[in-house]
């Protein structure tokens, strides 16, 4: 089989969204004539651990590891967080962020460009250059964030111009929703844009996950750009069926930071509880994942604590069960950002496969809205549409009480991981 080298920071036993796209793609690539080789750090900093993905790895998979140095221990020593995991994004689970956290974000943005994994770039280029000289690799794929992985690809492309290179962007770089929160100086902002442009223009193909993300990268003039979305693995949904929750459960899975918090939603639920005692008795708000302190504080302020089940982080296989048995699945998208139309979280496709009604709070003209309408899997409501949100939740509740709360999704197989991997293999063959 032809060999493809996949350079990724997140790998088994990492939990969370960052690992899933390439664990699942590596799982199915051999079925389409490509033998993956994975290059990943030996001692990475994972925000969570999930061994359940180990069952997805192909037999005899070659995984190459080298040590990485990251500045997180310095961060822990300075800010008194010895032994604590570093959360992805901007999630503070225990308290409101103070000046120390703001300072650390400023340092991260202005001195660790493009991210704290930058110290792995040169050692990796040196190590992989020796590896490529004695191994027959047809194509290199780098996946980010962290976007330091793409800079490894850039370094290798300069040394091996005849090897094809795909830069796989699971999220944007300078257009990502939290970019402005890094408080970058003009110099740091310039460097990030320059590095991004170099990657986009030098890779043989840029792959990204949504139509809006494709449009966002086009001004940088990539040689070639392709859309291969995230998806769901059918194997994760073929286990025994589960019974729907007896309570009217609204379930959100995955990390929930302050940028995704919906004050409007909590107020709607609080108002309906005040008006309808049966609804108040039946309502369950289930949060499975790491939740920002500000979200929990707001739920408490709206007097919904008695309806809250804060499950915490779960292995992926258990997350799937929670999705399948929920009455309604909550999808809270990023608010007040120019790039929010293109944000299609990985869990959204698993929501589709769970075949439970989806209630999404987000831009009605965004990519999620288009897919929801195409699949007929639920409703999307604008961030401040109080009345329509209230109407839809009451309607969902009435259907729940009448045992008629169900959906009839259409054409979701296009988002299966196997079919999406076939698209990737076709791209590899074409290159």
Secondary structure, DSSP 8 states (H G I E B T S, - for coil): -EEEEEE-S--TTB-SHHHHHHHHHHHHHGGGTEEEEEEEESS---SSB-GGGGGGS-TT-EEEEE----THHHHHHHHT-TT----STT--SSS---HHHHHHHHHHHHHSSS-GGGGGHHHHHHHHHHHHHHS---EEEEEESSTHHHHHHHHHHHH-TTSEEEEEESS-STTSTTGGGG---HHHHHHHHHHHHHHHHHSSEEEESSHHHHHHHHTT--S-EEE----B-GGGG-S------SSEEEEEES-B-GGG--HHHHHHHHHHHHH-HHHHHHEEEEEES-B-HHHHHHHHHTT-GGGEEE-----HHHHHHHHHH-SEEEEE---S-TTGGG---HHHHHHHHHT-EEEEES-TTSHHHHHHHHHT-EEEE-TT-HHHHHHHHHHHHHHHHTT--------GGGGBHHHHHHHHHHHHHH-
